[in-house]
């Protein structure tokens, strides 16, 4: 019986000399492709940790030492993990905690409390979440506390008197900089104060993308912070970036269908030799070296893996890149009318003519009238009231904004004379005009050749 995949070519692959030939994958049931998709999606969505962190070894050892000392020796401490978004801060911490959980001694002696500055927006919500995660709701019940410090001290004392004995506690504060905006920074002050008092062994790990986060702390909070900082940066070379791409797509040795996994991994091993794939990875790497951006690029092709699309190729990645690199403003311009496009072109010309100075509706309307009367033969002319309504719609779409919001809301200035500025760049407008459906040629010519003032 001939293979159901035999002779199948990826769409467009046969037209490219530099494309990698599709692998001769064995005939398998659809469930196998679903299993492949499940494994790969868990990786790129962050549900499965990598086997190792070869590019973050120094940071891993530092963080591992801090938490391990708290769990085994009762040594309190505090530290900040700092780095740009997508650099691997949360993954680093999760990897360290997964390693520590393998030790029964540490796992049984370390309680964890995870707080997030986006969710715990004030100290009252934070202390309720701490109580819930420490499972002390029944102990607290309806007790009324005079202060946050008293409430936290009661929780820690309740853990000491528990039958299981005193335990170390790890506090993980994600979006750490947002906790600095709490009133008087009470949560941070009390946690760091407990770290110094040595009453209960606790370690506080803050995760943030702000490099200047320490400057946000009050003096009393700074004095109790250890000032340990673990920096995580996107330092992957392009070869390492390609290695992450291959390792993410490779199927594990435990995969159910051994022959399929062997052929799949063989194809993945040579995938980056494809010129299209290499170019896409290089462009993505040049814009953003983070692993998260790579995973975002891979998610769409992975989600389409099936018997009809048995592998990932350059065309799939190219389509995904177009989706992720699409400019929202350019896409939004496809939904405006031809009249509104005329107004946007007029505003761009006025902005360039007056070197960035603001304009008003009357100036835009005059520019529009000059175009209609001198250059346009196919674009319909509209009355001033209709043009003003189209202009106001652009303001509502936030493609145009008032320079002074207080002035914009004032009744003293007529709306036709309010100072405005455009939020669409020349490159965004050029891209929109090139792909706008049935765009009049006069508009493209007007954009490239402004009318003399």
N, C-alpha and C positions, 0 to 999 in steps of 0.2 A: 504494500500500500504506500503511495507517495506521501511524503510529509506534508502536513497542512501549511507548514512554513516554507516549503521548498519553492524556490523561484521568486519569493516575495522580496521586493525591494522597498526600502523606505522611500517615502514620497520625495521625488526629486533627487535621490541619491545617485541614480544611474546617470544623471546628466553631469555629475561633477567628477573630474579626474582625481581630485584630491580626497574624495570621500572614502571612508573605511567601508569595506564590503560588509554587509550584515552577516553575523555569525550563523553557523549551521546549528542552531539550537535544536535539541531533540524535541520530538512531539510530546507535549505535556497537557494536562488538563488545565482548565481556567483557574482552578484553585491554586495551582503553583504560582501563576502570575499574581494572584491576589496576595499570596504569602510574600512574594518578592516586594510587592508594593507596600505591604504592611511593615516589613522590616526596614525598608529605606525611608518610609515616611516617619517612623518612630525616630530615626536618626536625625533627619533634617528638622523635625519639629521639637527636638530637645528632650524627648522622652527617654532616650537611651544615651548613656554617657560613652565617650570614646574609651578605648582600651587603655590609652596612655596619653600623656600631655607632653610630648617631647620638646615643645617650644615654651613651656611654662614650668620647667623643672625647679628653678630657683624660687619662684613664687609659691609653688606647691609645697616645697620643703619648709619654707618660712611659715605658711599658714598651718601646715600640718603640725609643726612643732608647737605653735601657740595653743592650738586646741588640745593637743595630746597632753601637754603639761597641765592644763586645767583639769582634764579628766583623771589623770593618774597621780598628779602631785598636789592638786588643789591650788594651783597657782593662778590667781586672777590676772586678767590682762585685757587690753583693748587694742584694736587695730582697724585701719581703714583699707579697703581694697578699692583702688582708684583706677579708672581707665575709661576710654570712650565707649559708647554703646556698641555692642557687638564684638567687643574684644575678648570676651570669655570670662568675665568676672564671676557670674553666677555658675557657669559650668565648672570653673576652677574650685569653687567652694563645694559644689555638689560632688565633685570627684574626690576631694579630700574627705568629706563626710562618709562617702561610700567606702573608702579605704579604712577609716576608723571603725566603722560598724563591723568589720570583719573580726575585730578583737572583742571578745565577749566582755572582758574587764572594762573596756572603754564604753561599749554600747550600754552596759548595765549601770554605768555611773555618770552618764551624760544626758541631761534633759535638754531639749532644743525648743526655742521659742522664735518663731519667724514673724517679723513685723514688716509692713510695707508702708512707706510714707504716703503712697497714693490712697491707701485704704484706711489706715489709722491716722486720721487727719487731726486729732487732738488727743490730749493725754487721757481723757476719760475713756475714749474708745480704746486707746492703747492698753490701759490697765485691765479693761474687760477682756481684751483678747489674750493678754498674758495669763489672766486667771483661767480662761477657757483652755488654753493650751497646756497649762500645768495641771489641769483637771482638779481645781480647787473650788469649784462653784459651790459644792455642798458645805465646804468649810466657811466660805465667806457668807453665804446665804444673804440675809438682810442687814448685815453689819454696816454701820455708817462710820466712815473714816474722816478725820479732820483734814488730812492732806494726802497728796499723792505719795509722799515719802512714807507716811504711816501705813498706807495701804500696801505698798511694795514690801515694807519690812514685815508686815503680817504674813504676806504670802511666803516669803523666804523662811520665816520662823515656822510656818506650818509644814514646810518641806522637811525641816530639821526634825520635827517631832513625829514625822511619818514613820511607820513601822519599818519601812525599807531603809531608813537612815538618811543622813544628809547626802545630797548628790550635787554634782557640779551642773551648772546651767550655761548653755550657750545661747546668747541673744544675737540673732542675725537681723540687722536693720537694713532692709533694701530701700533704695532711694533715700539714703541717709541724709542728704542735704535738705529734704523736705521736713525732717524732724527738727531741723534747726529753726524752722519758722513757727514751731509751737510756742505758746505763751511762756516766756521766761525759760524756755528750753528745759522744762522741769523733768521730762522723761530722761533726756541725755544726762542732765546733772546727777540725778539719783542713781542711774545705772553706773556711771563712771565713779560716783562716790562709793558705791558698794564695792566696786573693783579695788579701791584703795583701802577700804576699811578691813578687808580680809575676814568679814563675818561669814560670808558664804562664797565659796569659789565660783566666780562667774567670769565669763569671757564675752566681750561685746565686739562683734565684727560688723562694721558698717560697709555697705556697698554703694558706691556713687560714681557718677561720671564727671563730677565737678572737681577740677584740679585745685580750686581755691576754697574747698569746702571748710578747711580748718579756720579760715578767716571769718567764716560765718558764725563761729562759736563764741559765746560770751567768755569773758575772762575766767569766771569761776568754773566754767565747763572745761576750758582749755587746760586749766591747772590740774584737773583730775584725769585728763586724757593722756595716754602713754605716748602719743605722737608717733606710733608705729604706722608706717604707710607702705602698702604693697602695691606697686604700680604694674598694671597690665596694659600693654600696648599692642597694636597690630603690627608686629615685626616679622610676619611671614615673608620669606622670599617667594618669588613666583614658582620656583621648583617645589617648595614646600606647599604652596597653595594648590598646585596640581596634585601633589601627593594626597592632600586632604580630599580632593575631588575623587581620586581613584579609590581611596580607602572607604569613603562614604558609600560608594556604589557597589563595592565588593560584597559578595554574599559570604556569610560565616561558614566555617567547616561543619557546623551542626545543621546546615540546611537539609531539608528532607530529601530533595532530589539531587543526588551527588553529581550525576553526569551533567545535568542542567547547570548546576552551580559552577562546575569546572569550565564549561564553555562560556558561561556568562562572565566569569572572572577573567578569562583569557581575552574576551572582547574589551572589557573595561580596562585591562592593562595597556592596551594599545590605543584607547579612545583619544587620548590627548595628542596622538600623532596626526589626527585629522586636522587639516588646516582651519576649517571652519570652527571646530571646537577650541582649538588653541587661540584663535583670534578673539573669540567670545570671552574666554577665560582671561586673556590679557587685558581686554577693555574693562571687564568687570574689576579685575585686580587693580588697574590704574586708577579707577574711580574710588574704590573702597576695598581695602585689604582685609576686612573683617570676614571671619568664617560665616557670620550670619548672612551677609550679602550673597555669599556663594550658595548657602542653603536655600535662600529665597529664589535664586536662579534655577536651582535644581527641582524645586517643589512641583512646578507645573509638569515637566516631562515625567517625573516619577509618578504623578497622579494618573498619567495616561497609559502606563504600562499595562498591556493586555495581550491577548493572542493576535490582535490586529496591529499593535505597536509593541513588538516583543522586546525591543531594546531602546536605548537612548542614543540619538545621533545629533549631529551638528544642527540640523534644521529644527529639531525640537528645542534645543537650547537657544537658537536664534529667535524663535517665536517667543520664548519665555523672556528673553532680554528685551524684546520690543515692548512686551506688556509692562515690564518693570521700569523701563526707561521712558515710558510715555509721559510727556509733559501735561500736567493737568490743565494748565491755562490754554495750551494749544488745543487740547481736546474740547475744552469748554467753548472755544471760539467756533467750533464746528456747529454749535447749536444756535448761534445768533443769526439774525437776519442780515440780508445784504445791506440794508440801511445802517444797521449797527456796525457792520464792517467798515462802511464809509466813515462813520464817526470815529472809529478807532484809528483808522489811517490818518484822518485829519488831526486827531490828538497827538499821534506819533510825530507828525510833521511839525506841529506847533511846539512840542517838547524839544525837538532837535533845533528848530529855528531860534527859540529863546533860551537854548542851552540849559534845559531842565527847569526853568521857571514855570510856575503854575499857569493855568489857563482857565477860562470860564466858558459857559455854554455859548454865549454870543460869539466868541472867537471861533469855536468849533463850527457853529452854524454858518458863519461867513465863509469858512474854508470849504465846507460842504457845498454851499451855493456856487462858489467859484468852479468847483469840480464839475457840478451838474451843467453849468452854463457853458463851460469852455471845452471840456474833454469828453463828457459822457453823452452817448447817443442811445444806449440801451438801458441804463439804470434809471429807474422811475424816480421822479421828483416828488417830494412830500412837503406838506405845509409845515410851518414852524411848530405848531402844537403837536403834530405827530412825531416830528424829530425830537422835540423835548421829552416826549413820553419814551421814546427809544433810548435817549440819553439817560433818563432816570432808571430805566431797566438795567443799563450797564452798571450804574452805581449800586443797584440792589444785588447784582451778581458779583460785586466787589472787584470788577475789572477797572473801575474808576473810583477814586475816593476823594473826600474833601481834605484840603490841606490843613484846615483848622476846624476841628469838630465843634468847638464852641461857637465858631462863626457859622458853621453849617446849620446848627440848630437854632440860630438866632432869627427872629422875624424881621430884623432891621434890614438884612441884606436879601435882595430878591434872588431866587434860586438860579436865575439866568446869569447872575454875576458873581456867584460864589467861586472862590479859588479852588481848583481841582487839580489832581495829578493822575496820570495813567499808571496802572500796575501791570501792563503788558509790555514786554520788551520787544525790540525790533526783530530779534531772532524768532521769538514765539509767534509774532504776527506773520513773519515770512513763512514759517512752517505751516501755519494754519491756512494761509492763502494758497500754498502749493497743493494742499490736499482737500481744500474746501469743495464740496460737490457743486459742479456747474458754476464755478466762480467766474464772473464777468472779466474778460481780459482787460477792460479799462481799469479795474481796481488794481490788478497786478502792475499795470503800467504806471498808475498814479503812485502806488507805494514806492516804486523804484525811481520815479521822476517827480519830485515835488513841484507844485505849481509855483511860479515866481511870486514873491510877495508884492 
